[in-house]
Amino acid sequence: MKFKVKDVGLFKALFKGITRFTDTAHFEVKENGIQIKSIDPYDFCYVDINLPSSLFDGYKINSKTFSFGIELGKIGPIVRNIGSKELFLEIADNSLQIKLVNGWTTNYKLNWMEDDSDLPDPLKQNYTAKVTIPSTDFLNIIKDASTVSREIEFEVDEKELRVSATKQGFTYSAKLESKKGLQTMIKLKKKSVKSSAILDYLRTLTEIIIKCKEVELNLGDNLPLRLDLKYGGGTFTFIISNKQIAPTREIAEKNKDRLESSPKVSRSSIPQITVTKFPDFIKSLNVEDGVAEHDALHSIYETEDG
């Protein structure tokens, strides 16, 4: 099957962003579109991208559904040089082919992975708050908070969304009120909710967020932050761990014995978890002792080609 990507800018933003922190992905091709799922090597971010057939010209498959794995990191350098070219995708002969047309015709062929690791859909969490804010406001918050810390905390009640970032006595805070006439909308199941996330992942998604009109935040106490973006009928979901970055010295002793006794870790980007254990994995994203600062500092840059 061969089809044309209508919005090359969207394709570029999506893959330029996610190839920064993950290097393999599972593709599921269906009659109504393509679903792409992945988890970064440090289990900090789950990616679930749904691209409907309306985002393509000439989209048609001969079977109801089929799936495959791709070394996504190899696509990163390609999408960064797309420019204003026309872009076509072809899925055939156990490969994904990318064709760029702009005077010259350039082809890239990427074979499917021999060992594909499918991932289940995200576990439905009992989020108690949903906040919808304009993308421009959200990007300003991320930009400002990043000047202070690498972590961000969201707190919401019936009246407003409060955002803060703190590191070594330096604090950033902002609030967005929910009033008639304003675009910020809050839906709440309890009086107040807090949720936190590592800012690196949110910053990496900047170009994707710019393409979308709004950002939908799903918050819950002790739950990972869920970020939903929508564009052209497509839905882009990122579930970002609420692990906290702890100073390395504070947790080094607790991790020392475990690290020394652990077997060598695989270089595969897909974490070594089974489908049946995935719900437990989502629940475990909240870690009481925090995450080693070294791991957090390097997680966003650990892919081989990203």
C-alpha positions as CSV (number, residue, x, y, z in Angstrom):
1,M,0.0,0.0,0.0
2,K,1.2,3.5,-0.9
3,F,-0.3,6.8,0.2
4,K,0.6,10.5,0.5
5,V,1.0,12.4,3.7
6,K,-1.2,15.5,3.5
7,D,0.5,17.6,6.2
8,V,4.2,17.1,6.0
9,G,4.8,19.6,8.8
10,L,2.7,17.4,11.2
11,F,4.6,14.3,10.2
12,K,7.9,16.1,10.7
13,A,6.9,17.5,14.2
14,L,5.6,14.1,15.4
15,F,8.6,12.0,14.4
16,K,11.2,14.7,15.2
17,G,9.8,14.8,18.7
18,I,9.4,11.2,19.6
19,T,12.7,10.1,18.0
20,R,14.4,12.3,20.6
21,F,13.5,9.8,23.4
22,T,12.6,6.5,21.9
23,D,14.2,4.5,19.1
24,T,11.7,1.7,18.4
25,A,7.9,1.6,17.9
26,H,5.1,-0.7,17.1
27,F,2.9,0.2,14.1
28,E,-0.6,-1.2,13.7
29,V,-2.1,-0.5,10.3
30,K,-5.9,-0.6,10.2
31,E,-8.7,0.3,7.8
32,N,-9.3,3.6,9.5
33,G,-5.7,4.6,10.0
34,I,-2.4,3.9,11.7
35,Q,-1.6,3.6,15.4
36,I,1.9,4.0,16.7
37,K,2.9,2.9,20.2
38,S,6.2,3.1,22.1
39,I,7.8,3.5,25.5
40,D,11.1,5.3,26.0
41,P,14.1,3.2,27.4
42,Y,13.8,4.6,30.9
43,D,10.0,3.9,31.2
44,F,9.3,7.6,31.7
45,C,7.0,8.2,28.7
46,Y,4.4,6.1,26.9
47,V,3.5,7.2,23.4
48,D,0.2,6.4,21.7
49,I,-0.3,8.2,18.3
50,N,-3.4,7.6,16.2
51,L,-3.2,8.9,12.6
52,P,-6.7,8.6,10.9
53,S,-6.9,7.8,7.2
54,S,-8.1,11.4,6.6
55,L,-4.6,12.6,7.2
56,F,-3.5,10.8,4.0
57,D,-4.4,10.8,0.3
58,G,-4.9,7.4,-1.3
59,Y,-5.0,5.5,2.0
60,K,-6.4,2.0,1.4
61,I,-5.3,-1.4,2.7
62,N,-6.1,-4.9,1.3
63,S,-6.5,-6.6,4.7
64,K,-8.3,-5.5,7.8
65,T,-5.2,-5.0,10.0
66,F,-1.5,-5.9,10.2
67,S,1.3,-4.8,12.4
68,F,5.1,-4.5,12.6
69,G,8.0,-3.0,14.5
70,I,10.3,-0.3,13.3
71,E,13.7,1.1,14.5
72,L,12.2,4.5,14.8
73,G,15.5,6.2,15.6
74,K,16.6,5.8,12.0
75,I,13.8,8.0,10.9
76,G,14.9,10.9,13.0
77,P,17.7,12.2,10.7
78,I,15.4,11.9,7.7
79,V,12.5,13.9,9.1
80,R,14.8,16.7,10.2
81,N,15.8,17.3,6.6
82,I,12.3,17.0,4.9
83,G,11.8,20.7,4.3
84,S,8.8,21.5,2.1
85,K,9.0,18.2,0.1
86,E,6.1,16.0,-0.7
87,L,6.1,12.9,1.3
88,F,4.8,9.4,0.5
89,L,4.7,6.3,2.6
90,E,4.7,2.8,1.2
91,I,4.3,-0.4,3.3
92,A,5.3,-3.5,1.4
93,D,7.7,-6.4,1.3
94,N,8.2,-6.3,5.1
95,S,9.4,-2.8,5.0
96,L,8.4,0.8,5.5
97,Q,9.4,3.1,2.6
98,I,9.6,6.9,2.7
99,K,9.7,8.8,-0.6
100,L,10.4,12.5,-0.7
101,V,9.7,14.5,-3.9
102,N,10.9,18.1,-4.5
103,G,12.5,18.2,-7.9
104,W,14.6,15.2,-6.9
105,T,12.9,11.9,-5.8
106,T,14.6,10.4,-2.7
107,N,13.7,7.0,-1.3
108,Y,14.4,5.5,2.1
109,K,13.6,1.8,2.9
110,L,13.5,0.6,6.4
111,N,13.0,-3.1,7.1
112,W,10.6,-4.3,9.8
113,M,12.2,-5.5,13.0
114,E,12.5,-9.2,13.3
115,D,11.5,-9.2,17.0
116,D,8.5,-6.8,17.3
117,S,7.3,-6.0,20.8
118,D,3.6,-5.1,20.7
119,L,2.3,-2.8,23.5
120,P,-1.2,-2.8,24.9
121,D,-3.3,0.3,24.9
122,P,-2.8,2.6,27.9
123,L,-4.4,1.5,31.1
124,K,-7.5,3.5,31.9
125,Q,-6.6,5.5,35.0
126,N,-9.0,7.1,37.4
127,Y,-8.0,10.6,36.6
128,T,-9.9,13.1,38.8
129,A,-9.2,16.3,36.8
130,K,-9.2,17.3,33.2
131,V,-7.8,20.7,32.2
132,T,-8.0,22.1,28.7
133,I,-5.8,25.1,27.9
134,P,-4.6,26.9,24.7
135,S,-1.4,25.5,23.4
136,T,0.3,28.9,23.4
137,D,-0.4,29.3,27.2
138,F,0.9,25.8,27.9
139,L,4.1,26.3,25.9
140,N,4.8,29.6,27.8
141,I,4.4,27.7,31.1
142,I,6.8,25.0,30.0
143,K,9.3,27.6,28.8
144,D,9.2,29.7,31.9
145,A,9.3,26.7,34.3
146,S,12.3,25.2,32.5
147,T,14.4,28.2,33.5
148,V,14.0,27.2,37.1
149,S,13.8,23.4,37.3
150,R,13.6,20.1,35.3
151,E,10.4,19.2,37.1
152,I,7.0,20.8,37.1
153,E,3.9,20.4,39.3
154,F,0.3,21.0,38.4
155,E,-2.4,21.7,41.0
156,V,-6.0,22.3,40.1
157,D,-9.2,23.1,42.0
158,E,-12.6,24.4,40.8
159,K,-11.3,27.9,40.3
160,E,-7.8,27.7,38.8
161,L,-4.9,25.7,37.6
162,R,-1.7,26.5,39.5
163,V,1.8,25.5,38.1
164,S,5.1,25.6,40.0
165,A,8.7,24.5,39.6
166,T,11.3,24.7,42.4
167,K,15.0,23.9,42.7
168,Q,17.5,24.9,45.4
169,G,15.5,27.8,46.8
170,F,14.5,29.2,43.4
171,T,10.8,29.0,42.6
172,Y,8.5,29.6,39.6
173,S,4.7,29.8,40.0
174,A,1.8,30.7,37.7
175,K,-1.9,30.3,37.7
176,L,-4.7,30.2,35.1
177,E,-8.2,31.0,36.3
178,S,-11.2,29.2,34.8
179,K,-13.8,31.9,34.0
180,K,-16.4,32.5,31.5
181,G,-14.9,34.0,28.3
182,L,-11.5,32.3,29.0
183,Q,-10.4,29.3,27.0
184,T,-9.1,27.4,30.1
185,M,-11.6,24.8,31.1
186,I,-11.5,22.6,34.2
187,K,-13.5,19.4,34.9
188,L,-13.0,18.1,38.5
189,K,-14.2,15.1,40.4
190,K,-12.7,16.1,43.8
191,K,-11.8,19.4,45.5
192,S,-8.2,19.6,44.4
193,V,-5.7,17.4,42.5
194,K,-1.9,17.5,42.2
195,S,0.3,15.9,39.5
196,S,4.0,16.3,38.5
197,A,6.1,15.5,35.5
198,I,9.7,15.8,34.2
199,L,9.9,18.9,32.0
200,D,12.4,17.4,29.4
201,Y,9.6,15.4,27.8
202,L,7.2,18.3,27.6
203,R,9.9,20.5,26.0
204,T,10.7,17.8,23.5
205,L,7.1,17.8,22.3
206,T,7.1,21.6,21.6
207,E,6.8,21.3,17.8
208,I,3.9,18.8,18.1
209,I,2.1,21.1,20.6
210,I,2.5,24.1,18.3
211,K,0.5,22.3,15.6
212,C,-2.4,21.7,17.9
213,K,-4.9,24.3,19.1
214,E,-5.3,23.0,22.7
215,V,-3.6,20.8,25.3
216,E,-5.7,18.5,27.4
217,L,-4.1,17.6,30.7
218,N,-5.4,14.6,32.7
219,L,-4.3,14.8,36.4
220,G,-4.7,12.5,39.3
221,D,-3.0,12.2,42.7
222,N,0.0,9.8,42.5
223,L,-0.8,9.1,38.8
224,P,1.4,9.8,35.7
225,L,0.5,13.0,33.8
226,R,-1.5,12.3,30.6
227,L,-1.2,14.8,27.8
228,D,-3.7,14.5,24.9
229,L,-3.3,16.5,21.7
230,K,-5.6,16.6,18.8
231,Y,-5.1,17.7,15.2
232,G,-7.0,16.9,12.0
233,G,-8.9,14.0,13.5
234,G,-5.7,12.5,15.0
235,T,-5.1,12.0,18.7
236,F,-1.6,12.1,20.1
237,T,-1.3,10.8,23.7
238,F,1.8,11.0,25.9
239,I,1.7,9.5,29.4
240,I,4.6,11.0,31.4
241,S,5.9,9.5,34.6
242,N,5.4,11.4,37.9
243,K,8.8,10.1,39.1
244,Q,10.8,12.8,40.8
245,I,14.4,13.6,40.2
246,A,16.2,12.8,43.5
247,P,19.9,13.8,44.2
248,T,22.0,10.9,43.3
249,R,23.7,10.7,46.7
250,E,20.3,10.3,48.5
251,I,19.4,7.1,46.7
252,A,22.7,5.8,45.6
253,E,23.0,3.5,48.7
254,K,19.5,2.2,48.2
255,N,20.2,1.3,44.6
256,K,23.7,0.0,45.0
257,D,22.9,-3.6,45.9
258,R,20.1,-3.8,43.4
259,L,22.4,-2.5,40.6
260,E,25.3,-4.8,41.4
261,S,23.1,-7.9,41.5
262,S,21.0,-7.1,38.4
263,P,21.8,-8.7,35.1
264,K,23.1,-6.7,32.2
265,V,20.3,-4.5,30.8
266,S,19.3,-4.9,27.2
267,R,19.9,-1.9,24.8
268,S,16.4,-2.4,23.4
269,S,14.2,0.7,23.6
270,I,11.2,-1.3,24.5
271,P,11.3,-2.0,28.3
272,Q,11.5,-5.6,29.3
273,I,7.9,-5.9,30.5
274,T,5.2,-8.3,29.4
275,V,1.7,-7.4,28.2
276,T,0.2,-9.0,31.3
277,K,2.4,-6.9,33.5
278,F,1.8,-3.6,31.7
279,P,-1.0,-2.4,34.1
280,D,1.4,-3.0,37.0
281,F,4.0,-1.1,35.1
282,I,1.7,2.0,34.8
283,K,0.9,1.9,38.5
284,S,4.6,1.7,39.4
285,L,5.4,4.9,37.6
286,N,5.2,6.7,41.0
287,V,8.4,5.9,42.8
288,E,8.7,6.9,46.4
289,D,12.5,7.2,46.5
290,G,12.7,9.2,43.3
291,V,14.8,8.7,40.2
292,A,18.5,9.0,40.1
293,E,19.5,12.4,38.7
294,H,22.0,10.7,36.3
295,D,19.2,8.6,34.8
296,A,16.8,11.6,34.4
297,L,19.6,13.8,32.9
298,H,20.4,11.2,30.3
299,S,17.1,9.5,29.6
300,I,16.0,12.1,27.0
301,Y,19.1,11.7,25.0
302,E,19.7,7.9,25.2
303,T,18.5,6.8,21.8
304,E,21.2,5.7,19.3
305,D,20.0,7.8,16.4
306,G,17.7,10.3,18.1
